[in-house]
Amino acid sequence: MPESPEQLAIEKEIQIQKDKFLNFFNGELPDTMELEFEGFYRRGFFVSKKRYAVIENEKIIAKGLELVRRDWAPIAKKTQEEILMAILKEGDVKKAEKIISKVLRKIKSGDIATKDLIIHTQITKNLDDYKQIGPHVIAAREIEAHGIKVGKGTIVQYIISKGKGSISQRAVPYEYSEGVEYDKEYYIENQLIPAVSRMMEPLGYDKNRLRELASTERQQSLDAFF
């Protein structure tokens, strides 16, 4: 949507005041220090000073959040980015709610592509040196069982399969995950809900309310028939 003349005038005035502030503030700093202008953002979401998301030119810029970390599954990262876009670009919380509802129902129905469930973790030492055996170590050992050496620096890709035992014991290397049923509960409770709750809890959606969204849209569509 094109910017209105009023919006353009406001932005111009902000730029003028920004330049005045920088000139004044930097004039008071030692020669070795300088305050720089990073950007102008209409909306932003701040979890902490090192964890935030802003929007610039219809692109989400994030730091410290799940969508920029490789140890979170794409389904969680993509959903977080979509709801941030709905909130920061459109200011539409209800749209964000519908996005979460749709993804929750897809996970529960088993309708998520395996590539969107992959978790990436780097091996930081020799496998025998790990005292705490996390899922990436289990997956790495499975890869080695297939004759492929896994060493320090290797990025292991794995999914969490349905079954008994701890989460770590159910880690399956992506390369050998064909036909494996993923753990729906894990991806809802350990991936999706934590990622979206950071954005939604300040807007009045606690984790229980987010879980309930899995059935909200279906219930609304059924209500239309009565």
Sequence and secondary structure as in RCSB ss.txt:
>XXXX:A:sequence
MPESPEQLAIEKEIQIQKDKFLNFFNGELPDTMELEFEGFYRRGFFVSKKRYAVIENEKIIAKGLELVRRDWAPI
AKKTQEEILMAILKEGDVKKAEKIISKVLRKIKSGDIATKDLIIHTQITKNLDDYKQIGPHVIAAREIEAHGIKV
GKGTIVQYIISKGKGSISQRAVPYEYSEGVEYDKEYYIENQLIPAVSRMMEPLGYDKNRLRELASTERQQSLDAF
F
>XXXX:A:secstr
    HHHHHHHHHHHHHHHHHHHHHHHHS TT         S EEEEETTEEEEEETTEEEEESSGGG TTS HH
HHHHHHHHHHHHHTT  HHHHHHHHHHHHHHHHHT   GGGG EEEE  S GGG SS  HHHHHHHHHHHTT   
 TT EEEEEEBSSSS TGGGEEEGGG TT  B HHHIIIIIIHHHHHHHHGGGT  HHHHHHHHHHHHHHHHHTT
 
